[in-house]
Amino acid sequence: MSKVKCNHCHLSFDDEIMIKDGDLKFCCKGCQGVYHLLKSDGLDSFYDKLGNKTIAPPINLENDDLNKFDSENFLNNYVRKTDEGFNQIDLIIEGIHCAACVWLNEKILHDTKGIIQADINFTTNKARIIWDEDELKLSDIILRIRSIGYNAYAYDSSIADIQATKAKRDYFIRMMVAVVASMNIMMISVAKYTGFFTGMDNDVKHMIHFAEFLLSTPVLFYSGWVFFKGAYFGLKNRVLNMDFLVSSGATLTYIYSLFILFGAKGESYFDSVAMIITFVLVGKYLEVIGKKSAVDTLDKIKSSLPLEATIIKDGIKKVVALNSINIGDIVQLKAGEKVPVDGKITKGNASFDESSLTGESIPVYKNVGSELYSGTINNDSLIEYEVTKDFKNSTFSSIVTLLEDSLNSKPKIQNTANEISKGFTTAILSLSLLTFLVWYFFGIDLGFDYEGTNHFEKSFIVGISVIVIACPCALALATPIASLIGISELAKKGLLFKEAKFIESIAKSDTVVFDKTGTLTKGELSVVKMRILDENIHKLNLLYSLLDSSSHPISVSVKKALLKKYDNLELKNLNEVKTINAKGVTAKYKNLDDKEFELIGGNIELMRDNEIWYKFDSTSSVYLFAINKKVIATFELEDEIKENAQDLIDYLKEQNLNIVMLTGDNEAVAKKISEKLGIKEYYASQTPISKAQYIKDLKAKGKTVVMVGDGLNDSVALGNADVAIAMGNSADVSLSISDIVLLNSSLKSLKESFVLSYRTYKFIKQNLLISLLYNVVTIPFAMAGFVMPLVAALSMSLSSLIVVLNSLRIKMK
């Protein structure tokens, strides 16, 4: 029975079951419908792009589920508004397997009225679609995709997490297979090379070759599959990448070794095959681990917000999901709870911890009319507030959205060796082929001879010698080995690099952006100036007792400073202790004579509230203590600059780096810190979004930016930087989004990250130069026939050894 191809999917079927349509034949009505749809829409050039490839027949889907795509719940969860007011969604398109599929889907979507933008990532099958909801519904877009034989569903981060976990597990298994096999094959190789110099029976040598063949085969075809896959996609995009270099070098060496195994005279090089795959695969695995950490970031951020909130409607309390909260609703917020959505206080007052947004540790007092931001924490009182932004547009959700965009658009810095290898690979393959043809057609005598080899074998041996001696092992090792040693040295100094490529990124950076609080400063207020106007021990005991009654950071710092100066203070029993939110503490005390004292400790505003008119000008945070309306002590507090901060800034200036400080603090504080450290460019009162925008603007100018920060307020800016560095005491969010973590939060370690990155990158360039010079010198000898394959392999191994030994010099001071 004859087989014929379907005019749409190009799959072959028995002629009897095909649907006849004039001169056309289709395997099913789905293919027939899609074919005529493309013809009618002028998209039949799809078949020219498809060429001889086959595709799966259209997915037979029922369209009775389309209504769910237009439901309010679905739209709230997956669709967001652009700045222009259009709808935007991320979809996974099922069935895409080639560039023609991407072209077809983008073309059919671009030609659909109402769709503003449609971009599809071939690697992930993720499509970002922007459309005008007044022109068409989301279900119409899904139906349009289904009409050409594909399916689409909303992108979910859990899917990305599953894929990242699977990739990590797959790499680990492949890497372990390669490592175990390579360890065994190298032990066998010791015997083989020893036997070459001491003499070895041919039968024994053949057994060794066969054992190496058994061990290297799974390394090449199972462990090395990732390189074949990468090389394939590189070739599809007309790029000869590192994967092609590794896979082609390993494969051709393997083929030559098979040639030796099955009859030719000489030595096999299966050990070289295993070495190439194993070393490079270890580096790949380290990168996969870093990518898995990044995928976990968004889930960690989203999980920090509550799932529901209490709203009051017609005097009745009701617990609802965040997506169900509408603008104008009244939300009740208890002490200790996080603000779920933005709003304005309508009843009550409280102090709020806004450190998650601003990075500043001092609570902010808010009363009726004050703005509240999602993600901040109510410290002490029950309040009610009116919702001014829904969940999707609230501050915290906006940060999550920006962070997701920055993660998806994070630049991938090309490895220097990759750039070199593009031309190197083509050149080596061309030289090898040219060598074979010259020797074969011109019949030149070899500089060495193997008994029993014919003319073709001799020519092939010379050609393959060029491949073996120019094997990209040294070039492949040049970066991973130096990076691995550099990362190990950095780890000893409390620096965790999530991917090796960030060493190169730091070395090439030209701008370093610092957060202030918790980064350049300690993030803890300390007393810098103390004035005791009355040193009566009884009055100091009352001050000490009042400070002890409060857990506010300012009270704690003042108490610490007071105890440092006076070590004989005693606690007294105070009465009517009251905490005035964001202002201070009041209390009363009666002595043995039943005389009552009124105690007040706090800021200038609290003093004025109690009609204490004390003139006190300071750019620092202040604490005043008064007894019976008379001030007897004043304290000025500042956030101390961290140790080694000045040394770090001075070093970065020596490297001609542009230094910028961004802070959520006020202008006066920012100016004082920047002047102390000698930072000329600084920006105060920065929000998380304005920090991120500043980083984006720098990159738009062509700058390579390193961002150093901590806390959620820095996470969006960190995500937009080329290199994100977080302190070890940072929030979980900034640690997960960062590329480098300072485990000990030491600025001395931060300086070491630059020093060692510069040093490591220098040795990477040296390694690349060594490997290239090696090839320039040895390849002509191999082409001339003066290098037998065994010597070529030993020479290749020697070049790898030199690269490794040179990399070890990174450890030397």
C-alpha positions in Angstrom: 0.0 0.0 0.0 1.5 3.3 -1.1 2.3 6.1 1.4 1.6 9.8 0.7 2.3 13.0 2.6 -0.3 15.2 4.1 -0.2 18.7 2.5 -0.3 20.4 5.9 1.6 18.3 8.5 3.9 16.5 5.9 3.4 13.2 7.8 3.0 10.1 5.6 -0.1 7.9 5.7 -1.7 5.2 3.6 -3.3 6.7 0.5 -6.6 5.0 1.2 -7.3 6.9 4.5 -6.4 10.3 3.1 -9.0 13.0 2.5 -9.0 14.0 -1.1 -9.4 17.8 -1.9 -8.8 18.3 -5.6 -5.0 17.7 -6.1 -4.5 18.0 -2.3 -4.5 15.2 0.3 -4.9 15.6 4.0 -4.6 13.1 6.9 -7.6 14.6 8.8 -10.1 17.4 8.6 -8.0 19.4 11.1 -5.1 19.6 8.6 -7.5 20.4 5.8 -9.1 23.2 7.7 -5.8 24.8 8.8 -4.4 24.5 5.2 -7.3 26.4 3.8 -7.2 28.9 6.6 -3.6 29.8 6.0 -4.3 30.0 2.2 -7.2 32.4 2.8 -5.1 34.6 5.1 -2.2 34.7 2.8 0.0 32.8 5.1 0.8 29.8 2.9 4.5 30.8 2.8 4.6 28.9 6.1 5.0 25.7 4.1 8.1 27.2 2.4 9.6 27.9 5.8 8.7 24.5 7.0 10.5 22.8 4.2 10.8 19.1 4.5 10.1 19.1 8.2 7.0 17.5 9.7 4.6 18.9 12.3 2.0 17.4 14.5 -1.5 17.4 13.1 -3.8 20.1 14.7 -4.8 19.4 18.3 -8.4 18.3 18.5 -9.7 20.5 21.3 -13.2 21.2 22.3 -13.9 24.9 22.5 -16.5 24.7 25.3 -13.8 25.8 27.8 -13.2 29.2 26.1 -15.6 31.1 28.5 -13.1 30.6 31.4 -10.6 32.9 29.6 -13.1 35.8 29.9 -14.1 35.1 33.5 -13.4 37.9 36.0 -11.3 35.5 38.2 -9.1 34.4 35.3 -8.5 38.0 34.2 -7.7 39.1 37.7 -5.1 36.4 38.2 -3.3 36.5 34.8 -4.0 39.7 33.0 -2.5 43.1 33.8 -2.8 46.6 32.4 0.0 48.3 30.4 0.9 52.0 30.9 -1.2 52.7 27.7 -4.3 51.0 29.2 -4.1 47.8 27.1 -4.4 44.2 28.4 -1.3 42.0 28.7 -0.9 38.3 29.3 1.9 35.7 29.2 0.8 32.5 27.6 2.5 29.1 27.0 1.9 28.0 23.4 1.7 24.2 23.2 2.9 22.5 20.0 5.8 24.8 19.0 8.8 22.9 17.9 10.6 25.0 15.2 11.2 28.5 14.0 8.4 28.1 11.4 5.9 27.4 14.2 7.0 30.7 15.9 6.7 32.6 12.7 3.2 31.2 11.9 1.8 32.0 15.4 3.3 35.5 15.5 2.1 36.2 12.0 -1.5 35.0 12.6 -1.6 37.0 15.9 -0.1 40.2 14.3 -2.8 40.0 11.6 -5.6 39.8 14.1 -7.4 43.1 14.7 -7.0 44.3 18.2 -3.7 42.7 19.0 -1.1 45.3 19.7 2.0 43.1 20.2 2.8 39.4 20.1 6.3 38.1 20.9 7.1 34.4 21.3 10.2 33.0 22.8 11.2 29.8 20.9 13.3 28.4 23.8 10.5 28.6 26.4 7.4 28.7 24.1 6.3 31.7 26.2 4.3 34.3 24.4 3.7 37.9 25.6 0.5 39.3 24.1 -0.8 42.8 24.4 -4.3 43.5 23.1 -7.2 46.0 23.2 -10.1 44.6 25.1 -12.5 46.9 23.3 -11.6 45.1 20.0 -11.6 41.4 21.0 -11.7 39.1 24.0 -9.0 36.9 25.4 -11.0 33.8 24.3 -10.9 35.1 20.7 -7.1 35.1 20.9 -7.0 31.5 22.3 -9.5 30.4 19.6 -7.3 32.0 16.9 -4.2 30.1 18.2 -6.2 26.8 18.3 -7.5 27.4 14.7 -4.0 26.8 13.3 -3.4 23.6 15.3 -1.8 24.9 18.5 -3.0 25.4 22.1 -2.4 28.1 24.7 -2.7 28.4 28.4 -1.7 31.0 31.0 1.9 31.0 32.1 2.2 30.0 35.8 5.4 30.4 37.8 4.9 26.9 39.2 5.4 25.5 35.7 8.7 27.3 35.4 9.7 26.0 38.8 8.9 22.4 37.7 11.0 22.9 34.6 13.9 24.4 36.5 13.9 21.6 39.0 13.8 19.0 36.3 16.7 20.7 34.5 18.8 20.7 37.6 18.2 17.0 38.3 18.9 16.1 34.7 22.2 18.0 34.7 23.2 16.4 38.0 22.6 12.9 36.7 24.5 13.6 33.5 27.4 15.2 35.4 27.7 12.2 37.8 27.7 9.7 34.9 30.5 11.7 33.3 32.5 12.1 36.5 32.4 8.4 37.4 33.2 7.2 33.9 36.0 9.7 33.5 37.7 8.7 36.8 37.7 5.1 35.6 38.8 5.8 32.1 41.7 7.9 33.4 43.0 5.0 35.5 42.9 2.8 32.5 44.7 5.5 30.5 47.6 5.5 32.9 48.2 1.9 32.0 47.9 2.6 28.3 50.4 5.5 28.2 52.8 3.5 30.5 52.6 0.6 28.1 53.4 2.8 25.1 56.9 3.6 26.5 57.6 0.2 28.2 56.0 -2.0 25.5 52.6 -3.6 25.5 51.1 -6.6 23.7 48.7 -5.6 21.0 45.9 -7.8 22.4 46.2 -6.1 25.8 46.3 -2.7 24.1 43.1 -3.6 22.2 41.4 -4.6 25.4 42.3 -1.3 26.9 40.9 0.6 23.9 37.7 -1.4 24.1 37.3 -0.7 27.9 37.8 3.1 27.2 35.3 2.8 24.4 32.7 1.3 26.7 33.2 4.1 29.3 33.5 7.1 27.0 30.4 6.2 24.9 27.8 7.1 27.6 29.8 10.2 28.5 29.6 11.5 25.0 26.1 10.5 24.0 24.3 10.8 27.4 26.2 13.3 29.4 27.3 15.3 26.3 23.7 15.4 24.9 23.3 19.0 26.3 26.2 20.2 24.1 24.8 18.5 21.0 21.4 20.1 21.7 23.0 23.5 22.3 25.1 23.2 19.1 22.0 22.3 17.2 20.1 25.4 18.3 23.2 27.5 17.7 23.4 26.3 14.1 19.7 27.0 13.6 20.5 30.6 14.6 23.7 30.6 12.5 25.9 30.8 15.5 28.9 28.5 16.1 28.9 28.6 19.9 30.9 26.9 22.7 28.6 23.9 22.6 29.4 23.3 18.9 33.1 23.6 19.7 32.9 21.0 22.5 30.6 18.6 20.7 32.4 18.7 17.4 35.9 18.2 19.1 34.7 15.4 21.2 32.8 13.7 18.4 35.6 13.8 15.9 38.1 12.5 18.5 35.6 9.7 19.3 35.3 8.8 15.6 39.0 8.7 15.2 39.3 6.5 18.3 36.7 4.1 16.8 38.8 4.0 13.7 41.8 2.8 15.8 39.6 0.4 17.8 38.3 -1.4 14.7 41.5 -2.0 12.8 43.9 1.0 12.4 47.3 1.1 13.9 47.9 3.6 16.7 46.4 4.9 20.0 42.8 5.7 20.8 41.8 8.9 22.5 38.6 8.0 24.3 40.0 9.6 27.5 40.2 13.0 25.8 36.5 12.6 24.8 35.5 12.0 28.4 37.7 14.9 29.8 36.2 17.5 27.4 32.6 16.6 28.2 33.1 16.2 32.0 35.0 19.4 32.7 32.7 21.6 30.7 29.6 19.9 32.1 30.6 20.7 35.7 30.6 24.4 34.8 27.2 24.0 33.1 25.8 22.4 36.2 26.9 25.4 38.4 25.0 27.7 36.1 21.9 25.5 36.3 21.9 25.8 40.1 22.0 29.6 39.9 19.1 29.6 37.4 17.0 27.4 39.7 17.5 29.9 42.6 16.3 32.7 40.4 13.1 30.8 39.5 12.2 30.5 43.3 12.4 34.3 43.8 8.9 35.4 42.7 7.2 32.7 44.8 9.1 33.8 47.9 8.0 37.4 47.4 4.4 36.6 46.8 4.2 34.3 49.8 5.2 37.1 52.1 1.8 38.9 51.7 -1.4 37.6 53.4 -3.9 35.6 51.3 -6.9 37.5 52.6 -8.0 40.6 54.5 -10.9 41.7 56.7 -13.2 44.3 55.2 -16.1 46.1 56.9 -19.3 46.5 54.8 -22.5 47.9 56.3 -21.1 47.3 59.8 -20.4 43.7 59.1 -16.9 42.2 59.0 -16.0 39.8 56.2 -12.8 38.0 55.3 -12.1 38.1 51.6 -9.3 37.2 49.1 -7.0 40.0 48.1 -8.2 39.8 44.5 -11.7 40.5 45.7 -10.9 43.8 47.5 -12.2 46.8 45.5 -11.3 50.5 45.6 -13.4 52.2 48.3 -13.7 49.2 50.6 -12.9 49.7 54.3 -10.2 47.3 55.6 -9.6 46.6 59.3 -5.9 46.1 60.2 -4.8 44.6 63.5 -1.5 45.2 65.2 1.2 42.9 63.7 -0.6 42.5 60.4 0.8 43.4 57.0 -1.1 46.0 54.9 -2.6 43.9 52.0 -3.4 46.8 49.6 -2.7 50.5 49.4 -5.1 52.9 51.2 -5.7 55.9 53.4 -6.4 55.7 57.2 -10.0 56.6 58.1 -9.9 55.6 61.8 -7.2 55.2 64.4 -3.4 55.8 64.4 -0.4 53.6 64.5 3.3 53.3 63.8 4.3 51.3 60.7 7.4 49.3 59.8 8.2 50.4 56.2 11.6 48.8 56.1 10.4 46.3 53.5 9.9 49.2 51.1 12.3 52.0 52.2 15.0 50.0 54.0 14.8 52.4 57.0 14.4 50.7 60.4 12.7 53.6 62.2 8.9 53.1 62.4 6.7 55.8 60.8 3.8 57.3 62.7 0.6 57.6 60.7 -2.9 58.9 61.6 -6.2 59.7 59.9 -5.5 60.7 56.3 -2.1 59.2 56.1 -1.2 56.9 53.1 -0.6 53.2 53.7 1.4 51.0 51.4 1.0 47.2 50.8 3.7 45.1 52.4 4.3 47.4 55.4 3.6 46.2 58.9 1.2 47.7 61.5 3.3 47.8 64.7 0.9 48.6 67.5 -2.8 49.6 67.0 -6.1 48.6 65.5 -6.9 50.8 62.5 -9.3 51.1 59.6 -8.5 52.4 56.2 -10.1 53.0 52.8 -8.6 51.1 49.8 -7.2 53.5 47.1 -5.7 50.8 44.8 -6.7 47.3 44.1 -4.4 44.4 44.7 -2.9 44.3 41.1 -2.0 48.0 41.2 -0.8 48.3 44.8 2.8 49.1 45.7 3.8 45.5 46.6 2.3 44.0 43.5 3.9 46.7 41.3 7.3 45.7 42.8 6.6 42.0 42.1 5.6 42.9 38.5 8.7 44.9 37.9 10.9 42.2 39.5 9.4 39.5 37.2 10.1 41.7 34.2 13.7 42.3 35.3 14.2 38.5 35.8 12.9 37.7 32.4 15.0 40.4 30.7 18.2 39.9 32.6 21.1 40.0 30.1 23.2 36.9 29.4 26.8 37.9 29.2 28.5 35.9 26.5 31.6 34.0 27.6 34.8 35.4 26.0 35.7 31.9 24.8 32.4 31.6 23.1 33.1 34.6 20.9 36.6 33.3 20.1 35.3 29.8 19.3 32.9 31.0 16.6 35.7 31.5 14.1 38.1 29.0 15.7 35.8 26.0 15.1 35.2 26.8 11.5 38.9 27.4 10.9 40.0 24.1 12.5 37.4 22.0 10.6 38.3 23.7 7.4 42.1 23.1 8.0 41.5 19.5 8.9 39.5 18.9 5.7 42.1 20.8 3.6 44.9 18.7 5.2 43.1 15.4 4.4 42.5 16.4 0.8 46.0 17.6 0.2 47.6 14.5 1.6 45.1 12.2 -0.1 45.3 13.7 -3.6 49.0 14.6 -3.7 50.1 11.4 -2.0 52.8 13.1 0.3 54.8 10.6 2.3 54.2 10.9 6.1 56.8 11.9 8.5 55.9 8.7 10.4 54.5 5.4 9.2 52.2 2.6 10.5 52.8 -0.8 9.1 49.8 -2.0 7.1 48.0 1.4 6.7 46.8 2.3 3.3 46.9 5.7 1.6 43.4 6.7 2.7 44.2 5.8 6.3 47.4 7.7 6.3 45.6 10.8 5.0 42.9 10.4 7.5 45.4 10.1 10.4 47.0 13.4 9.4 43.7 15.1 9.1 42.5 13.8 12.4 45.8 14.8 14.0 44.9 18.4 13.2 41.6 17.9 15.0 43.1 16.2 18.0 46.0 18.6 18.5 43.6 21.5 18.1 41.0 19.9 20.3 39.2 22.6 22.2 39.9 21.1 25.6 42.3 23.9 26.6 40.0 26.6 25.2 37.0 24.9 26.9 38.9 24.8 30.2 40.3 28.3 30.0 37.3 30.0 31.6 35.6 27.2 33.8 38.8 26.3 35.6 39.9 29.8 36.4 36.4 30.7 37.3 36.1 27.7 39.6 39.3 28.6 41.4 38.3 32.2 41.6 34.9 31.3 43.1 36.5 29.0 45.6 38.8 31.8 46.8 35.9 34.2 46.9 33.9 31.8 49.0 36.8 31.6 51.6 36.3 35.3 52.1 32.6 35.1 52.6 31.5 35.8 49.0 28.9 33.5 47.3 28.9 33.9 43.5 25.7 32.2 42.1 27.2 31.9 38.6 30.8 32.1 37.4 29.9 34.6 34.6 29.5 37.4 37.2 33.3 37.4 37.7 33.6 38.6 34.1 30.7 41.0 34.6 32.3 42.7 37.6 35.6 42.9 35.8 33.9 44.7 32.9 31.7 47.0 35.1 32.0 50.8 35.0 29.4 51.9 37.5 28.7 50.8 41.1 25.4 51.8 42.8 25.1 51.5 46.5 22.1 51.5 48.8 22.8 53.4 52.0 21.1 51.9 55.0 22.4 48.4 55.9 24.9 48.6 53.0 27.3 51.6 53.5 25.9 52.2 57.0 25.2 49.7 59.8 21.4 50.2 59.7 21.5 50.8 63.5 21.1 54.2 65.2 23.8 55.0 67.7 24.3 58.1 69.9 26.9 60.5 68.3 26.3 63.4 70.7 25.1 63.3 74.3 24.5 66.3 76.6 23.6 65.7 80.2 22.4 69.1 81.6 21.8 67.8 85.1 23.9 64.8 86.3 21.9 64.3 89.5 22.0 60.5 89.9 18.3 60.3 90.9 17.3 62.1 87.7 19.6 59.9 85.6 17.9 56.8 87.3 14.5 58.1 86.1 15.9 58.6 82.6 17.3 55.1 82.6 13.9 53.7 83.9 11.9 55.5 81.2 14.3 54.3 78.4 13.9 50.7 79.8 10.2 50.9 79.5 10.3 51.2 75.7 11.6 48.8 73.0 11.8 51.5 70.3 15.2 51.5 68.4 15.9 55.0 69.5 15.2 54.3 73.2 17.4 51.1 73.0 20.3 53.0 71.5 20.1 55.9 74.0 19.9 53.4 76.9 23.0 51.6 75.6 24.9 54.9 75.4 23.7 56.0 78.9 24.9 52.7 80.5 28.2 53.0 78.8 28.8 56.3 80.6 27.1 55.6 83.9 27.5 52.1 85.3 25.7 52.6 88.6 22.2 53.3 87.4 19.1 51.8 89.1 15.6 51.0 87.8 12.7 52.8 89.4 9.0 51.8 89.4 7.2 54.2 87.1 3.5 54.8 86.9 1.1 55.6 84.0 3.7 54.7 81.3 2.3 55.6 77.9 3.8 55.1 74.5 3.1 58.0 72.1 3.3 56.5 68.6 6.3 57.7 66.6 7.0 60.4 69.2 8.2 58.9 72.5 7.2 57.8 76.0 5.6 59.6 79.0 5.3 58.4 82.7 5.0 59.5 86.3 7.0 58.7 89.4 6.5 59.2 93.1 9.4 59.3 95.5 9.5 58.3 99.2 8.3 61.8 100.1 5.2 61.2 97.9 6.4 63.9 95.5 5.3 63.2 91.9 7.5 63.8 88.9 6.3 64.0 85.3 8.7 62.3 82.9 8.8 62.9 79.1 11.2 61.3 76.7 11.1 61.6 72.9 11.4 63.9 69.9 10.9 67.7 69.6 7.3 67.2 68.5 6.5 65.3 71.8 8.1 68.1 73.8 5.9 70.7 72.0 2.8 68.6 72.5 3.5 68.9 76.2 4.3 72.7 76.0 8.0 72.3 76.4 9.6 74.9 74.1 13.2 73.8 73.9 15.1 75.1 70.9 17.2 72.3 69.4 18.4 72.2 65.8 20.0 69.1 64.4 20.1 67.2 61.1 20.2 63.9 63.1 17.5 61.9 64.9 17.1 63.4 68.4 15.9 62.3 71.8 15.2 64.7 74.6 14.4 63.9 78.3 12.5 66.2 80.5 11.4 66.1 84.2 8.5 68.4 85.1 8.8 70.1 81.8 12.5 70.9 82.2 14.9 69.3 79.7 17.8 67.7 81.5 19.4 65.6 78.7 19.6 65.6 74.9 20.9 62.9 72.5 21.6 63.0 68.8 21.6 59.7 66.9 23.0 58.7 63.5 23.4 55.6 61.5 27.1 54.7 61.7 29.1 54.2 58.6 30.4 50.6 58.3 34.0 49.6 58.9 36.0 49.5 55.6 33.4 51.6 53.8 35.9 54.4 53.1 38.6 51.9 52.0 36.1 50.3 49.6 35.1 53.6 48.1 38.7 54.7 47.7 39.6 51.4 46.0 36.7 51.7 43.5 37.7 55.2 42.7 41.3 54.0 41.9 39.7 51.6 39.4 38.0 54.6 37.7 34.5 53.3 38.5 31.6 55.7 38.7 30.1 55.5 42.3 26.5 56.4 43.1 24.5 56.2 46.3 20.7 55.8 46.3 18.7 56.0 49.6 15.2 56.3 50.8 16.5 58.6 53.6 16.1 62.4 53.5 18.4 64.9 51.8 20.2 66.0 54.9 21.2 62.5 56.0 22.1 61.5 52.5 24.3 64.5 52.0 26.1 63.9 55.3 26.9 60.3 54.5 28.0 61.0 50.9 30.3 63.8 52.0 32.0 61.6 54.7 32.7 58.9 52.1 33.5 61.2 49.3 30.7 60.1 47.0 29.9 62.9 44.7 26.7 61.5 43.1 23.8 60.6 45.4 20.0 60.7 45.3 17.8 60.9 48.4 14.1 60.0 49.1 14.3 57.2 46.5 11.5 54.6 46.2 12.0 51.0 45.1 10.6 51.9 41.7 12.7 55.1 41.2 15.8 53.1 42.2 15.0 50.5 39.5 14.3 53.2 36.9 17.7 54.8 37.7 19.5 51.5 37.0 17.5 51.1 33.8 18.5 54.6 32.7 22.2 53.8 33.3 22.0 50.7 31.3 20.2 52.5 28.5 23.3 54.7 28.3 25.5 51.6 27.8 26.7 51.4 31.3 27.6 48.0 33.0 26.1 48.4 36.4 26.9 46.6 39.7 24.2 47.2 42.4 24.9 46.6 46.1 21.9 46.6 48.5 19.7 44.8 51.0 16.0 44.6 51.9 13.0 44.2 49.6 13.2 47.9 48.7 16.4 47.1 46.7 15.1 43.9 45.1 13.8 45.5 41.9 16.9 47.6 41.4 19.0 44.5 42.1 17.1 42.6 39.5 17.7 45.3 36.8 21.5 45.5 37.4 24.0 43.5 35.4 25.4 42.2 38.7 23.3 42.3 41.9 25.2 42.0 45.3 23.3 41.5 48.5 24.4 41.6 52.1 24.2 38.3 54.0 21.8 39.9 56.5 19.5 41.0 53.7 15.8 40.1 53.3 15.2 36.7 51.7 13.9 38.4 48.6 17.1 40.3 47.9 19.2 37.3 48.7 17.3 35.2 46.1 17.4 37.9 43.4 21.0 38.7 43.9 23.9 37.3 41.8 26.4 37.6 44.6 25.9 37.4 48.4 28.2 38.8 51.0 27.7 36.1 53.7 29.5 38.1 56.4 28.1 41.5 55.2 31.6 42.9 55.3 32.6 45.7 53.0 36.1 44.3 53.2 34.8 41.2 51.5 33.0 43.3 48.9 36.3 44.9 48.0 37.8 41.4 47.7 35.1 40.5 45.3 36.3 43.2 42.9 40.0 42.5 43.6 39.6 38.7 42.9 37.2 39.2 40.0 39.8 41.5 38.3 42.5 38.9 39.0 40.5 35.9 37.9 39.4 37.6 34.7 43.0 38.5 33.9 43.9 34.8 34.2 41.0 33.8 32.1 42.3 36.1 29.3 45.8 34.6 29.8 44.4 31.1 29.5 42.6 31.9 26.3 45.8 33.4 25.0 47.8 30.3 26.0 45.3 28.0 24.3 45.3 30.1 21.1 49.1 30.4 20.9 49.3 26.7 21.4 47.1 26.1 18.5 48.9 28.6 16.3 52.2 26.9 16.9 51.1 23.2 16.9 48.5 23.1 14.1 51.0 23.8 11.3 53.2 21.0 12.6 50.3 18.6 12.5 49.3 19.7 9.0 52.8 19.0 7.8 52.6 15.5 9.1 55.3 15.8 11.8 52.9 15.1 14.7 51.6 11.6 15.1 48.1 11.3 16.8 49.5 10.0 20.1 51.8 13.0 20.4 49.0 15.3 19.4 46.8 13.9 22.2 49.6 14.3 24.7 50.3 17.8 23.5 46.6 18.6 23.8 46.7 17.3 27.4 49.8 19.3 28.1 48.1 22.5 27.0 45.2 21.7 29.3 47.6 21.1 32.2 49.3 24.5 31.5 45.9 26.2 31.6 45.1 24.5 34.9 48.4 25.3 36.5 48.1 28.9 35.4 44.7 29.1 36.9 46.0 27.9 40.2 48.2 31.1 40.3 44.9 32.9 41.2 45.4 31.7 44.8 48.8 33.4 45.0 48.8 36.8 46.6 
